[in-house]
Amino acid sequence: MPVSDITRDASQQMKKAVEHLIQQLARVRTGRASTTMLDAVKVEYYGAPTPISQVGGISAPDARTLVIQPWDASTVGAIERAILAANLGITPQSDGQVIRITVPPLTEERRRDIVKQCKKMGEDAKLSIRNVRRDANEELKVAEKKEHFSEDERKRGEDDVQKSTDKYVKEVDEVLAAKEKEILED
């Protein structure tokens, strides 16, 4: 396998680690209402666990409220039960047609706990990126012996992998800083 293929694959895997982190952080509750808060909630719909977004429309009319408009009025109870079972710290209120969720403001202590959780997610992403770097460097060493390319080519490949590692670790830090700012502000 050529050096360029190994470094490209490593860079793509590192990018996927950052994208996964961004998806995880989108689900983290801040003090604001966000439709992504409900992404992980599954509703029992005709015997099958179904994402809440597939049984109704979700909107955030203001910073503290989520509104769920079920497409089938008979699913209102199931949606409420699914939200309560998800243990998100929010309570749905229904008028039989529409479900409203008021997102309570977070306490300072709870905000700090959420920031700690986010930082742990960030460290996991960095660890994943470093593991990709380690694997790519091993692959370069094996390829150097098998395919008989020069030590200089391997070192260039390792340098490219390190540059990608630095780039994506920096990106993780930037994503975490933005999320921390979002969590800590009212």
C-alpha positions in Angstrom: 0.0 0.0 0.0 1.5 3.4 -1.0 2.4 5.9 1.7 -0.2 8.4 0.4 -3.0 5.8 0.9 -2.0 5.1 4.5 -1.8 8.7 5.4 -5.1 9.5 3.6 -6.9 6.7 5.4 -5.5 7.8 8.8 -6.7 11.4 8.1 -10.2 10.2 7.2 -10.4 8.1 10.4 -9.3 11.0 12.5 -11.9 13.2 10.8 -14.6 10.6 11.6 -13.5 10.7 15.3 -14.1 14.5 15.4 -17.4 14.1 13.6 -18.5 11.5 16.1 -17.5 13.9 19.0 -19.6 16.7 17.4 -22.6 14.3 17.2 -22.2 13.3 20.8 -21.9 16.9 22.0 -25.0 17.9 20.0 -27.0 15.6 22.3 -25.6 17.1 25.5 -28.2 19.3 27.2 -27.2 23.0 27.6 -29.5 25.5 29.1 -31.3 26.0 25.8 -33.9 23.9 24.0 -32.5 22.0 21.1 -34.3 19.5 18.9 -31.1 17.4 19.0 -31.8 16.7 22.7 -34.4 14.2 21.6 -32.4 12.4 18.9 -31.6 9.5 21.1 -35.3 9.1 22.3 -37.0 6.0 20.8 -40.8 5.8 20.8 -42.6 2.4 20.9 -44.6 2.8 17.7 -46.6 -0.2 16.5 -44.2 -2.5 18.4 -41.0 -1.1 17.0 -38.6 1.4 18.7 -38.8 4.4 16.3 -36.9 7.7 16.6 -39.1 10.5 17.9 -38.4 12.6 14.7 -40.2 9.9 12.7 -43.4 10.0 14.7 -43.8 13.8 14.8 -42.5 17.2 14.0 -40.1 18.7 16.5 -39.5 22.5 16.8 -38.0 24.9 19.2 -40.1 28.1 19.1 -38.0 29.8 21.8 -34.8 29.2 23.8 -36.6 27.3 26.6 -39.3 25.4 24.8 -39.6 22.3 22.6 -42.8 21.5 20.8 -43.6 18.0 19.4 -46.5 17.8 16.9 -47.3 14.0 16.5 -48.5 13.0 13.1 -50.8 10.5 14.7 -52.7 11.8 17.8 -52.8 8.3 19.3 -49.0 8.3 19.8 -49.0 11.3 22.3 -48.9 9.0 25.3 -46.2 6.8 23.9 -44.1 9.9 23.1 -44.5 11.2 26.6 -43.5 7.9 28.2 -40.4 7.7 25.9 -39.3 11.1 26.9 -39.7 10.4 30.6 -37.9 7.0 30.2 -35.0 8.7 28.4 -34.2 10.4 31.7 -33.2 13.7 30.2 -34.3 15.7 33.2 -37.2 17.2 31.3 -41.0 16.7 31.7 -43.3 16.7 28.8 -46.7 18.3 29.0 -49.5 17.4 26.7 -52.9 18.8 25.7 -53.8 15.7 23.8 -52.6 17.1 20.4 -49.3 18.7 21.0 -46.5 18.0 23.5 -44.6 20.9 25.0 -41.4 20.6 26.9 -40.0 23.4 29.0 -36.3 23.1 29.4 -35.4 24.3 32.9 -32.3 26.5 33.4 -29.3 24.6 34.6 -27.7 25.2 38.0 -24.0 26.3 38.1 -23.0 23.0 39.6 -24.9 21.0 36.9 -23.2 23.1 34.2 -19.8 22.2 35.7 -20.7 18.5 35.7 -21.9 18.7 32.0 -18.6 20.5 31.1 -16.7 17.6 32.8 -18.7 15.0 30.7 -17.9 16.9 27.5 -14.2 17.1 28.3 -14.2 13.3 28.9 -15.9 12.9 25.5 -13.2 15.1 24.0 -10.4 13.1 25.7 -11.9 9.9 24.2 -11.9 11.5 20.8 -8.3 12.5 21.2 -7.4 9.0 22.3 -9.1 7.6 19.2 -7.1 10.0 17.0 -3.9 9.0 18.7 -4.7 5.3 18.2 -5.2 6.0 14.5 -1.8 7.6 14.4 -0.2 4.7 16.2 -1.9 2.2 13.8 -0.9 4.3 10.7 2.8 4.5 11.9 2.8 0.7 12.4 1.3 0.2 9.0 4.0 2.4 7.5 6.8 0.4 9.1 5.3 -2.9 7.9 4.8 -1.4 4.4 8.4 -0.2 4.3 9.7 -3.7 4.8 7.1 -5.5 2.5 7.1 -3.0 -0.4 10.7 -1.9 -0.1 10.2 1.8 -0.1 12.8 4.0 1.5 13.1 5.0 5.1 12.7 8.7 3.9 9.3 7.9 2.4 8.2 6.2 5.7 9.4 9.2 7.7 7.6 11.6 5.4 4.5 9.5 5.9 4.9 9.6 9.7 5.3 13.4 9.5 2.1 13.6 7.4 0.3 11.4 10.0 1.6 13.6 12.8 0.4 16.8 11.1 -3.1 15.2 10.7 -3.0 14.2 14.3 -2.1 17.8 15.4 -4.8 19.2 13.2 -7.6 17.0 14.5 -6.5 17.3 18.1 -6.6 21.1 17.7 -10.1 20.8 16.1 -11.3 18.7 19.1 -10.0 21.4 21.5 -11.9 24.1 19.5 -15.1 22.1 19.4 -14.8 21.5 23.2 -14.1 25.2 23.9 -17.2 26.3 21.9 -19.4 23.7 23.7 -18.0 24.7 27.1 -18.8 28.4 26.3 -22.3 27.4 25.2 -22.9 25.4 28.4 -21.6 28.0 30.8 -23.5 31.0 29.4 -27.1 31.6 30.4 
